Amino acid sequence: MKQEATIYVAGHRGMVGSAIVRNLQAKGYENIIIRTSSELDLRNQAAVADFFAAEKPDYVFLAAAKVGGILANNTYRAEFLYDNLMIESNIIHSAYKNDVTKLLFLGSSCIYPKMAPQPLREESLLTGLLEETNEPYAIAKIAGIKLCEAYRSQYGADFISAMPTNLYGPNDNYDLQGSHVLPALIRKFHDAKINDLPTVEVWGTGSPRREFLHADDLADACVFLMNNYDGELFVNIGVGDDVTIRELAEMVKDVVGYEGELRWNTDKPDGTPRKLMDVSRLHAMGWKHTTDLREGLELTYQDFLANEVLYVE
């Protein structure tokens, strides 16, 4: 991407989109287009078509999505499928119609079959059944990958896809009704600490293993791929190692400084037993993450403290 290129970041207020904007700005890209959801409803096909026709972006980072943890995914199954299908379909089609030079679509590690061999390789897509609790979201993300592949094969569009592992960092969602496991733990331990609560409830058995990537590392990988990759097969983005949810909970507890006890609610679902990404293809291209989990948790908790009024309102 040339420095003067016009770049549209869809979902710039979210954790991923805001990290991409920060990374682009740090690298000297100044012609960045953004729109809030109130300014542009990405589910509205006509509105998206008009936006692309007027702005004519050269590059598109498709980071906009309806996201959430197990509870939100399993409760709002229709919205997670419909909203994400509409967002990605409208943007990808309009990008093609308006001759966008390159588009990067961001998916999720939940696209892989629940019992796929570990670590998860890109070739495992569609080889088995999905995890039931987030199946609608996963199907929408798979559809986005296939849209990019189809527009590439039929029209020659340079549309690529990347699948990040579990993410955390600034601008995360700390709403306990809709957040992922890591921000939920930060919020729970913080609330328990300031309210001097003796225990904190954590869902499941603590045995599932998860991989965590800081959002700023993801953003750097996305810009790297936009500049260096043009293949059809999507690319995993992760760190290449994982921890148990129990280990994660103990680490977050220590970072927050909570001194009470953990109480595991085994009546709640664990989700997929393990989701470790095979990141050998990305490493072979020359990119690797730079933020380890402990350092990233400390940075994230400091960001939470600095923005607590915004995060918990």
C-alpha positions in Angstrom: 0.0 0.0 0.0 1.3 3.4 -1.0 1.3 6.0 1.8 -1.2 8.1 -0.1 -3.6 5.2 -0.6 -7.2 5.6 0.5 -7.9 3.0 3.2 -11.4 2.1 4.6 -11.4 0.4 8.0 -14.8 -1.1 8.6 -15.5 -1.4 12.3 -13.0 1.2 13.4 -14.5 1.6 16.9 -14.1 -2.0 17.8 -11.1 -3.6 19.4 -9.7 -4.9 16.1 -10.6 -2.0 13.8 -9.2 0.6 16.3 -6.0 -1.4 16.5 -5.7 -1.4 12.7 -6.2 2.3 12.5 -3.5 2.9 15.2 -1.1 0.6 13.3 -1.8 2.3 10.0 -1.3 5.8 11.5 1.9 4.7 13.2 3.2 3.5 9.8 2.4 6.9 8.1 -0.9 6.1 6.4 -3.0 9.2 6.7 -5.8 8.8 4.2 -8.0 6.6 6.4 -11.8 6.5 5.9 -14.0 5.7 8.9 -17.7 5.7 9.6 -19.6 5.0 12.8 -22.6 2.7 12.7 -24.9 5.6 13.1 -23.4 7.2 10.0 -23.4 4.0 8.0 -25.4 0.9 8.7 -23.3 -1.8 7.1 -26.3 -4.2 7.1 -28.0 -1.8 4.6 -27.0 -2.8 1.1 -28.1 0.5 -0.6 -26.2 2.6 2.0 -23.0 0.6 1.7 -23.3 0.8 -2.1 -23.7 4.5 -2.0 -20.7 4.9 0.4 -18.4 2.9 -1.8 -19.5 4.7 -4.9 -18.8 8.1 -3.3 -15.5 7.3 -1.4 -13.9 4.8 -3.8 -11.4 3.4 -1.3 -8.2 1.7 -2.6 -8.0 -0.8 0.2 -10.5 -2.2 2.7 -9.9 -3.9 6.1 -13.2 -5.7 6.9 -13.1 -5.8 10.7 -16.7 -4.9 11.3 -18.8 -7.7 12.9 -21.3 -8.6 15.5 -19.2 -10.4 18.1 -19.6 -11.9 21.6 -18.8 -14.8 23.9 -20.6 -18.1 24.5 -23.6 -16.5 26.2 -24.2 -13.9 23.5 -23.5 -16.3 20.6 -26.0 -18.9 22.0 -28.7 -16.4 22.9 -28.7 -14.1 19.8 -28.2 -16.8 17.2 -30.3 -15.1 14.5 -28.6 -11.7 14.9 -25.1 -13.3 14.9 -25.9 -15.0 11.6 -28.0 -12.3 9.8 -25.9 -9.2 10.9 -22.6 -10.8 9.9 -23.8 -12.2 6.6 -25.2 -8.8 5.6 -22.1 -6.8 6.7 -19.6 -9.0 4.9 -21.8 -9.5 1.8 -22.5 -5.8 1.3 -18.9 -4.7 1.8 -17.3 -7.5 -0.3 -19.7 -7.0 -3.2 -19.4 -3.2 -3.1 -15.6 -3.5 -3.0 -15.7 -5.6 -6.2 -18.2 -3.2 -7.9 -16.0 -0.2 -7.2 -12.7 -1.7 -8.2 -11.1 -1.8 -4.7 -7.4 -2.8 -5.2 -7.4 -5.2 -2.2 -9.6 -6.3 0.6 -8.8 -8.2 3.8 -11.6 -10.0 5.5 -11.2 -11.0 9.1 -12.8 -14.2 10.4 -12.4 -16.1 13.6 -10.9 -19.4 14.8 -14.4 -20.6 15.6 -14.7 -21.5 11.9 -12.9 -24.8 12.5 -14.7 -28.0 13.4 -15.1 -28.6 17.1 -13.0 -31.7 17.0 -10.5 -30.7 14.4 -6.9 -31.9 14.9 -4.7 -29.6 16.9 -3.1 -27.3 16.1 -5.7 -26.0 13.7 -4.4 -25.9 10.1 -6.1 -23.9 7.4 -6.9 -27.0 5.4 -9.2 -28.3 8.2 -12.0 -25.9 7.3 -15.3 -27.8 6.6 -13.9 -31.2 7.6 -16.3 -31.7 10.6 -19.1 -30.4 12.7 -18.9 -26.9 14.3 -19.2 -26.1 18.0 -22.9 -25.8 18.6 -22.9 -22.7 20.8 -21.3 -20.4 18.2 -22.4 -22.2 15.0 -24.3 -19.2 13.5 -21.3 -16.9 13.9 -19.0 -19.5 12.5 -21.2 -20.1 9.5 -21.3 -16.4 8.7 -17.5 -16.2 8.9 -17.1 -19.2 6.7 -19.5 -17.6 4.2 -17.2 -14.5 4.2 -14.2 -16.6 3.4 -16.0 -18.3 0.6 -17.2 -14.9 -0.8 -13.6 -13.7 -1.0 -12.6 -16.9 -2.7 -15.5 -16.7 -5.2 -14.9 -13.1 -6.1 -11.2 -14.0 -6.6 -11.9 -17.0 -8.8 -14.7 -15.5 -10.8 -13.6 -11.9 -11.1 -9.9 -11.9 -10.3 -10.5 -9.7 -7.2 -7.5 -9.5 -4.8 -9.6 -10.4 -1.7 -7.8 -12.2 1.1 -8.9 -13.6 4.4 -7.2 -14.0 7.8 -8.4 -16.0 10.8 -7.2 -14.6 14.2 -7.2 -16.6 17.4 -8.8 -15.2 20.6 -8.1 -11.5 20.9 -7.8 -9.0 23.8 -6.6 -5.4 24.3 -7.8 -1.8 24.2 -11.5 -1.2 23.3 -12.5 -4.8 24.3 -16.1 -5.5 25.4 -16.3 -5.8 29.2 -20.1 -6.3 29.3 -20.5 -9.6 31.2 -23.6 -10.5 29.1 -21.7 -10.4 25.9 -18.0 -10.5 26.5 -15.4 -13.1 25.7 -13.6 -15.0 28.4 -10.5 -12.8 29.0 -12.3 -9.4 29.3 -15.0 -11.1 31.4 -12.3 -12.3 33.8 -10.7 -8.9 34.0 -14.1 -7.3 34.8 -15.1 -10.0 37.3 -11.8 -9.9 39.3 -11.7 -6.1 39.2 -15.3 -5.8 40.5 -14.6 -8.4 43.2 -11.4 -6.6 44.2 -13.0 -3.2 44.7 -16.1 -4.7 46.4 -14.0 -7.0 48.6 -15.9 -10.1 47.5 -14.6 -13.4 48.9 -15.1 -15.5 45.7 -15.4 -15.1 41.9 -17.4 -17.5 39.8 -15.8 -18.7 36.6 -17.7 -20.8 34.0 -16.9 -24.4 33.2 -14.2 -26.7 34.4 -11.2 -24.6 33.6 -9.8 -27.4 31.4 -10.3 -26.0 27.9 -7.2 -24.6 26.3 -7.2 -21.2 24.5 -4.6 -19.1 22.6 -4.6 -15.3 23.1 -3.2 -12.6 20.8 -3.0 -9.0 21.6 -5.1 -6.8 19.3 -2.1 -4.6 18.4 -0.2 -7.7 17.2 -3.2 -8.7 15.1 -3.3 -5.3 13.5 0.3 -5.5 12.6 -0.2 -8.9 11.1 -3.2 -7.6 9.1 -1.2 -4.7 7.6 1.7 -7.1 6.9 -0.6 -9.4 5.0 -2.2 -6.6 3.1 1.3 -5.6 1.9 2.8 -9.1 1.4 0.1 -11.8 0.7 -2.2 -12.3 -2.2 -3.0 -16.0 -2.0 -6.5 -17.6 -2.1 -6.2 -19.7 1.0 -6.9 -17.8 4.2 -4.1 -17.3 6.8 -4.2 -18.1 10.5 -3.0 -15.4 12.8 -2.0 -16.4 16.4 0.9 -17.0 18.7 1.3 -20.7 18.4 0.9 -21.7 22.0 -2.0 -21.8 24.5 -3.0 -22.0 28.2 -5.9 -23.6 30.1 -8.7 -21.4 31.2 -7.7 -22.2 34.7 -4.2 -20.9 34.1 -5.6 -17.8 32.4 -7.9 -17.1 35.4 -5.0 -17.4 37.8 -2.9 -15.1 35.7 -5.7 -12.4 35.4 -6.3 -12.7 39.1 -2.7 -12.0 39.8 -2.5 -9.1 37.4 -5.6 -7.5 38.8 -4.4 -8.1 42.4 -7.5 -10.0 43.6 -6.9 -12.1 46.7 -10.1 -14.1 47.0 -11.0 -17.6 45.7 -12.1 -18.9 42.4 -15.3 -20.9 42.2 -15.8 -23.0 39.1 -19.4 -23.4 37.9 -19.3 -26.7 36.1 -22.9 -26.5 35.1 -21.9 -23.8 32.6 -20.5 -24.9 29.1 -16.8 -25.2 28.4 -17.1 -24.7 24.7 -14.6 -26.2 22.3 -12.0 -28.3 24.2 -9.0 -26.7 22.4 -8.4 -24.0 19.8 -4.7 -23.7 19.0 -3.8 -22.2 15.7 -1.1 -23.6 13.4 0.7 -20.3 12.5 3.5 -21.9 10.5 2.4 -20.3 7.2 2.4 -16.8 8.7 5.8 -17.4 10.4 7.2 -18.6 7.1 6.2 -15.3 5.5 8.3 -13.5 8.1 5.8 -12.2 10.7 5.6 -13.2 14.4 3.8 -11.7 17.4 5.8 -9.5 19.9 3.6 -9.3 23.0 3.6 -12.2 25.4 0.4 -13.0 27.4 1.6 -11.7 30.8 2.8 -8.4 29.3 -0.4 -8.1 27.3 -2.6 -8.7 30.3 -0.8 -6.0 32.3 -1.2 -3.5 29.4 -4.8 -4.4 29.0 -5.6 -4.0 32.6 -4.0 -0.6 32.7 -6.1 0.4 29.7 -9.2 -0.9 31.5 -8.4 1.2 34.6 -7.8 4.3 32.5 -11.1 3.8 30.6 -13.2 2.1 33.2 -16.0 4.8 32.9 -16.3 4.0 29.2 -16.0 0.2 29.5 -18.5 -0.4 32.3 -21.2 2.2 31.7 
